[in-house]
């Protein structure tokens, strides 16, 4: 129960950060913004800045989708017929949904930050920022969850 509440708080906080980034920088952005970067961090596609709200909508939809899937543990395909084993697998699958939800929101927050706050400032360093601010915490959280 504590993990579920913590996940909800973290995801709502990340959604709030995304909303703040978009609202605070929307008027400062040009009409066409970068919407895709290649592996070198170079901009290779542009789109209207309204796309930021679509990105926020996708992020909200993903967050609620993970909550819905988490609330339906019986929909997972359990192979065990033992009740104790089934409960253990159910808890692990719910924790997996929480983990995926937090990581998805971290990535979406990073994308919103790149296309709003960090726009045209730190483009060459985006790969470095991505690996150390997003991927590293995801790997650490994964291994911590394996230990517990």
N, C-alpha and C positions, 0 to 999 in steps of 0.2 A: 504494500500500500504506500509506503514511504517513497519508493522509487517512482511510482506513478505520479505522486504529487510533485516530486522534484522535477520529473520530466515535464510536467505541465507548466511549472514555473519557468523552467529554462526555455521552453519553446515559446511561451508568451513573451518572455523578455527578448528573445531573438527576433520575434515578429515585430515587437515594438521598436527595436533598434532599426530594423529594415524600414518600417514606416517613417521613423524619424529621419533617416538618411534621405529617403525619397522626398518627403515634404520639405525638409530644410534646404535641399540643394536643387529642387526642380526648376525654380526660376533662374538660377545661375547657369544651368546647362544650356548648350546650344540646341537648336531644334532637332538636329540629327546627332545621335551619340553612337559610340562604338557598341556593338552588340555581340561581337565575336573577336576573340584573340587567338592567334596561332600559338604553337608551342614555344616560340621565341618571345612571346609577349607583344608581338606586333599586331596592330589592328588590321583586320582583313574584311570586316563587314560593318555597315552602319545601318541604323534604323531610327525611327522617331522616338523621342524621349517618353512618349506615352507607354512604350514597351516596359518601362520600369513598373508601372502599375499592373501590367500583365504578369510580370515576374513576381510581384507581391501576391497577386491572386493565386498564382500557381503554388507559391510557398504556403499560403493559408490552406489551400485545398489539400496539399500533401500532409500538412500537420493534422488536419481533421481526419484524413484517410487513415493515417497511422493510429489515431485514437480509436477509430471505428474497428479497425482490424484487431487492435489490442483487446477490445471489449468482446470479441468473438473468439475466444480460445478454442471452442469446440469445432470451429471450422478448419483448424489445422489438422492435418492428416497424421494422427498418432498411430504408431504401429504396435505399441505395447498394450496388452490386455490387463496388465496389473494396474490397479487403481493408484497405488503409491507412485509407481513409475510414470503414470499418465499425469499426475499432479506435478511431478518434478519437471516433466517435459513442457507442461502448460506454463509453469512459471518461467522456464528458460525462454520459451517462445515469446512470452509477454515482455520479458527483459530485452529480447532481441528487437522487438518493435520499438521499445523505448530508445534503445541504442541507435537504431536506424533513424528514428524521428529526430533525435538531437543532432546526429551527424548531417542529416539532410538540411536541417535548419541552419547549421553552421556553414555549410557550403552555400546555401541561398543567401545568407547574410554577407558572406564574403563577396558573392557576385554583385549584390546590391551595392556594397561598399566600393567595389572596383568601378562600377558604372556611375556612381554618384560622387562620393567624397574623394576617392582616389583618382578620379577621372583626369587623365593627361598629366598626372604628377609622378606616379610611381610605376608606369607601364613596364619599363625594363626589369624591375624587381618583382613583378607579379608572381613569377614562378617560385621565387624564394619565399615571398609572403605566403603563398598558398601552402607550400610544404610545411613551413614552420608554425603557422597559425591555425591551419585546418587539419592537415594530414597527421602531424605529430600528435596533437591531442586525441585524434580518433584512434590512433594505434595504442596510445597509452591507456585510454578508456577501455579499449578492447581487452588488453592484457590484464587490467585491474579487474574487469568483470569476470575473466577466466579464473583468476585467483580466488575471488569471493564465490 
